[in-house]
Amino acid sequence: MAKKLYFGGLSYDTTDDSLKAACDQFGAVTSAKVIMDRETGRSRGFGFVEMSSDDEAMAVISGLDGKDVDGRTVRVSEARPQEEGGGNRGGGNRGGGFGGGDRRNSW
C-alpha cells in the first residue's frame, strides 16, 4: 500500500522533479508534488511524496529527514490525513467580520 510523506523546509528552488529524484534512491515514487503559492507561483516550502510501499516510505524518512535537499535541511515525516473542509477558505463565521454575535458592547 502506498504511503504519503510530508517534506518541510524545502528550498524555493526545489521542483516536483528534483523532489522525486531525491526519493528515487529509496524505491518507487508514485508521486511528488511541491506545493506552490497561487498568487506568486513560488514554492511554499513544503511538499508531498507518495512511495509505493510502507518500507520504502520508512527508508525515505530515515534517509532524508534532517538531510540536505537542494541546499536546505528538510524535515520528512508521514503525512497526516487532510482535515475535513480543507482549511479556512471562507464560509462559516469564526468571529470578526460583520454580522452575528453579541451587539451589547459594539460601541
Legacy VTK file of the C-alpha trace (Angstrom):
# vtk DataFile Version 3.0
C-alpha trace
ASCII
DATASET POLYDATA
POINTS 107 float
0.000 0.000 0.000
1.276 3.464 -0.877
2.355 5.796 1.912
2.311 9.608 1.676
5.164 11.628 3.175
5.384 15.291 4.154
8.526 17.273 3.283
9.037 20.561 5.144
11.782 23.153 4.817
12.180 22.725 1.068
14.256 25.193 -0.914
12.280 27.593 -3.094
14.281 26.084 -5.964
13.003 22.541 -5.349
10.718 21.253 -8.107
8.467 18.208 -8.349
11.187 16.503 -10.423
14.053 17.262 -8.027
11.963 16.120 -5.042
11.170 12.880 -6.889
14.858 12.429 -7.763
15.844 12.793 -4.090
13.463 9.950 -3.178
14.109 7.649 -6.161
17.131 6.093 -4.455
14.859 4.636 -1.751
12.274 2.965 -4.007
9.414 3.567 -6.413
7.994 7.084 -6.171
4.281 7.129 -7.021
4.038 10.943 -6.981
5.976 14.015 -5.868
4.413 17.457 -5.512
5.898 20.729 -4.274
3.080 22.995 -3.065
3.071 26.343 -4.886
1.600 29.683 -3.828
-1.343 30.515 -6.110
-0.645 34.235 -6.227
3.149 34.312 -6.611
3.727 30.950 -8.311
6.618 30.386 -5.884
7.125 27.301 -3.728
5.566 27.458 -0.273
8.499 25.455 1.117
6.769 22.124 1.590
5.563 19.205 -0.451
4.382 15.618 -0.512
5.819 12.393 -1.866
3.951 9.138 -2.201
6.002 5.950 -2.119
4.703 2.611 -3.389
5.218 0.757 -0.085
5.462 1.406 3.642
9.029 0.013 3.742
10.166 2.434 1.015
8.470 5.314 2.826
10.286 4.449 6.052
13.574 4.303 4.106
12.942 7.837 2.785
12.207 9.135 6.293
15.354 7.599 7.773
17.455 8.535 4.746
16.377 12.147 4.210
14.942 13.559 7.465
17.411 16.187 8.682
19.468 15.888 5.496
20.272 18.356 2.720
17.985 18.503 -0.345
18.705 21.290 -2.853
20.763 23.194 -0.279
18.260 23.073 2.592
17.897 20.753 5.573
14.479 19.117 5.198
12.067 17.548 7.641
10.414 14.340 6.462
7.555 12.576 8.211
4.481 10.546 7.484
1.775 12.876 6.148
-1.291 13.340 8.316
-4.698 12.847 6.684
-6.204 16.049 5.297
-8.759 17.562 7.658
-12.407 17.821 6.652
-13.195 21.079 4.891
-9.691 21.696 3.533
-8.828 24.633 5.783
-10.295 28.101 6.120
-11.457 29.027 2.621
-14.273 31.317 3.566
-17.708 30.396 4.754
-18.527 29.929 8.370
-18.238 32.690 10.927
-15.099 32.419 13.029
-15.604 35.753 14.703
-14.549 39.054 13.269
-16.058 40.493 10.149
-19.561 41.859 10.039
-22.751 40.330 11.339
-23.683 37.908 14.019
-22.541 37.901 17.587
-23.476 39.837 20.691
-24.105 43.515 19.950
-24.417 44.752 23.539
-20.813 46.004 23.583
-20.437 47.053 19.960
-19.953 50.820 20.578
LINES 1 108
107 0 1 2 3 4 5 6 7 8 9 10 11 12 13 14 15 16 17 18 19 20 21 22 23 24 25 26 27 28 29 30 31 32 33 34 35 36 37 38 39 40 41 42 43 44 45 46 47 48 49 50 51 52 53 54 55 56 57 58 59 60 61 62 63 64 65 66 67 68 69 70 71 72 73 74 75 76 77 78 79 80 81 82 83 84 85 86 87 88 89 90 91 92 93 94 95 96 97 98 99 100 101 102 103 104 105 106
